[in-house]
Amino acid sequence: MTLNYLEQYWALVVASVLATAVLLFVIFRLYQGSARGQLRARVRDLRKCEQQARAAARAADKAASRLARLRDRADSAKPRHIDEVSGLLADAKALHKIALDQVLIAQNHVRKVIVEEFPPKRHDKMRSRYLPQLPNDQKPFKL
């Protein structure tokens, strides 16, 4: 490609770059709207919620161990510190419960996409792949 060619057909070069960008965007949006794209988005949300639940559990365990250490040294620890840490523990437990509820919601979203967008013969295989297997499943409904 020479400089003369670029000077003469600069509009075509710019239009081809813009057309390529638009085409890539359209392909991306079509993938997002497809069944596989929806499932991937829901599974990604589920994994994120599970990670947040694990982090909340670690924070609650950390607060519980800190409170236990302070209670072991109750004679030398300030009562104000013990009260603050017990409040932090209550907050951490509440955040952990909220995170677990968000995991359940995300699991239901994944189940919904599997049931609505994929054929029934693939449901069991997809559920076993994308959803954790709990030995004693106490959910109010089964799909």
SULRARA-V998477 format. One record per residue. N is the residue number from 0. RES is the residue in three letters. PSI is psi in whole degrees, -180 to 180 (NA if undefined). OMEGA is omega in whole degrees, 0 to 359 (none if undefined). NEAR is the number of other C-alpha atoms within 12 Angstrom. Layout:
n->N res->RES psi->PSI omega->OMEGA near->NEAR
n->N res->RES psi->PSI omega->OMEGA near->NEAR
//
This chain:
n->0 res->MET psi->125 omega->182 near->10
n->1 res->THR psi->168 omega->179 near->9
n->2 res->LEU psi->-36 omega->179 near->9
n->3 res->ASN psi->-41 omega->179 near->9
n->4 res->TYR psi->-44 omega->179 near->12
n->5 res->LEU psi->-40 omega->179 near->13
n->6 res->GLU psi->-35 omega->183 near->13
n->7 res->GLN psi->-38 omega->185 near->12
n->8 res->TYR psi->38 omega->182 near->15
n->9 res->TRP psi->-34 omega->181 near->16
n->10 res->ALA psi->-38 omega->178 near->14
n->11 res->LEU psi->-38 omega->179 near->14
n->12 res->VAL psi->-46 omega->179 near->16
n->13 res->VAL psi->-43 omega->180 near->14
n->14 res->ALA psi->-37 omega->179 near->14
n->15 res->SER psi->-37 omega->176 near->14
n->16 res->VAL psi->-45 omega->179 near->14
n->17 res->LEU psi->-41 omega->179 near->14
n->18 res->ALA psi->-38 omega->177 near->15
n->19 res->THR psi->-43 omega->179 near->14
n->20 res->ALA psi->-43 omega->180 near->14
n->21 res->VAL psi->-41 omega->179 near->14
n->22 res->LEU psi->-43 omega->177 near->15
n->23 res->LEU psi->-40 omega->178 near->14
n->24 res->PHE psi->-42 omega->180 near->14
n->25 res->VAL psi->-42 omega->178 near->14
n->26 res->ILE psi->-41 omega->179 near->15
n->27 res->PHE psi->-44 omega->181 near->14
n->28 res->ARG psi->-36 omega->176 near->14
n->29 res->LEU psi->-40 omega->178 near->15
n->30 res->TYR psi->-42 omega->179 near->17
n->31 res->GLN psi->-34 omega->181 near->17
n->32 res->GLY psi->-13 omega->181 near->17
n->33 res->SER psi->166 omega->180 near->17
n->34 res->ALA psi->-45 omega->180 near->21
n->35 res->ARG psi->-39 omega->179 near->20
n->36 res->GLY psi->-41 omega->177 near->21
n->37 res->GLN psi->-43 omega->180 near->25
n->38 res->LEU psi->-44 omega->179 near->33
n->39 res->ARG psi->-40 omega->180 near->22
n->40 res->ALA psi->-43 omega->180 near->22
n->41 res->ARG psi->-39 omega->178 near->28
n->42 res->VAL psi->-39 omega->177 near->31
n->43 res->ARG psi->-42 omega->176 near->21
n->44 res->ASP psi->-40 omega->179 near->24
n->45 res->LEU psi->-46 omega->180 near->30
n->46 res->ARG psi->-38 omega->178 near->24
n->47 res->LYS psi->-43 omega->178 near->20
n->48 res->CYS psi->-39 omega->177 near->26
n->49 res->GLU psi->-39 omega->178 near->27
n->50 res->GLN psi->-41 omega->178 near->19
n->51 res->GLN psi->-36 omega->178 near->23
n->52 res->ALA psi->-40 omega->177 near->28
n->53 res->ARG psi->-40 omega->179 near->22
n->54 res->ALA psi->-40 omega->178 near->21
n->55 res->ALA psi->-37 omega->177 near->27
n->56 res->ALA psi->-41 omega->177 near->25
n->57 res->ARG psi->-41 omega->179 near->19
n->58 res->ALA psi->-40 omega->179 near->25
n->59 res->ALA psi->-41 omega->178 near->28
n->60 res->ASP psi->-40 omega->179 near->21
n->61 res->LYS psi->-43 omega->179 near->20
n->62 res->ALA psi->-38 omega->179 near->26
n->63 res->ALA psi->-42 omega->179 near->24
n->64 res->SER psi->-36 omega->178 near->18
n->65 res->ARG psi->-42 omega->178 near->24
n->66 res->LEU psi->-40 omega->178 near->27
n->67 res->ALA psi->-41 omega->178 near->18
n->68 res->ARG psi->-42 omega->179 near->19
n->69 res->LEU psi->-38 omega->179 near->23
n->70 res->ARG psi->-31 omega->176 near->21
n->71 res->ASP psi->-33 omega->178 near->13
n->72 res->ARG psi->39 omega->185 near->15
n->73 res->ALA psi->-30 omega->181 near->16
n->74 res->ASP psi->-23 omega->180 near->11
n->75 res->SER psi->-6 omega->180 near->13
n->76 res->ALA psi->149 omega->178 near->19
n->77 res->LYS psi->137 omega->179 near->14
n->78 res->PRO psi->-31 omega->178 near->16
n->79 res->ARG psi->-41 omega->179 near->15
n->80 res->HIS psi->-40 omega->179 near->19
n->81 res->ILE psi->-41 omega->178 near->25
n->82 res->ASP psi->-41 omega->179 near->19
n->83 res->GLU psi->-44 omega->182 near->18
n->84 res->VAL psi->-35 omega->177 near->27
n->85 res->SER psi->-35 omega->174 near->25
n->86 res->GLY psi->-40 omega->177 near->19
n->87 res->LEU psi->-38 omega->178 near->23
n->88 res->LEU psi->-43 omega->178 near->27
n->89 res->ALA psi->-42 omega->178 near->21
n->90 res->ASP psi->-42 omega->181 near->21
n->91 res->ALA psi->-39 omega->178 near->26
n->92 res->LYS psi->-39 omega->178 near->25
n->93 res->ALA psi->-42 omega->177 near->19
n->94 res->LEU psi->-36 omega->177 near->23
n->95 res->HIS psi->-41 omega->178 near->27
n->96 res->LYS psi->-42 omega->178 near->22
n->97 res->ILE psi->-42 omega->180 near->21
n->98 res->ALA psi->-39 omega->177 near->28
n->99 res->LEU psi->-37 omega->176 near->25
n->100 res->ASP psi->-38 omega->178 near->19
n->101 res->GLN psi->-33 omega->176 near->24
n->102 res->VAL psi->-43 omega->179 near->29
n->103 res->LEU psi->-41 omega->179 near->26
n->104 res->ILE psi->-44 omega->180 near->21
n->105 res->ALA psi->-38 omega->177 near->29
n->106 res->GLN psi->-40 omega->178 near->31
n->107 res->ASN psi->-36 omega->177 near->28
n->108 res->HIS psi->-41 omega->178 near->27
n->109 res->VAL psi->-45 omega->178 near->37
n->110 res->ARG psi->-42 omega->182 near->32
n->111 res->LYS psi->-45 omega->179 near->24
n->112 res->VAL psi->-41 omega->180 near->30
n->113 res->ILE psi->-46 omega->183 near->33
n->114 res->VAL psi->-40 omega->186 near->23
n->115 res->GLU psi->-28 omega->190 near->18
n->116 res->GLU psi->-11 omega->184 near->21
n->117 res->PHE psi->156 omega->181 near->22
n->118 res->PRO psi->150 omega->185 near->14
n->119 res->PRO psi->-31 omega->183 near->15
n->120 res->LYS psi->-15 omega->179 near->11
n->121 res->ARG psi->-7 omega->187 near->15
n->122 res->HIS psi->-50 omega->184 near->22
n->123 res->ASP psi->-43 omega->180 near->19
n->124 res->LYS psi->-41 omega->181 near->17
n->125 res->MET psi->-39 omega->178 near->26
n->126 res->ARG psi->-42 omega->180 near->28
n->127 res->SER psi->-28 omega->181 near->16
n->128 res->ARG psi->-43 omega->189 near->16
n->129 res->TYR psi->-19 omega->182 near->27
n->130 res->LEU psi->140 omega->179 near->28
n->131 res->PRO psi->145 omega->180 near->22
n->132 res->GLN psi->117 omega->177 near->14
n->133 res->LEU psi->133 omega->183 near->10
n->134 res->PRO psi->-39 omega->182 near->7
n->135 res->ASN psi->86 omega->185 near->7
n->136 res->ASP psi->109 omega->185 near->11
n->137 res->GLN psi->29 omega->181 near->9
n->138 res->LYS psi->152 omega->183 near->13
n->139 res->PRO psi->-11 omega->180 near->8
n->140 res->PHE psi->160 omega->177 near->8
n->141 res->LYS psi->142 omega->175 near->12
n->142 res->LEU psi->NA omega->none near->16
//
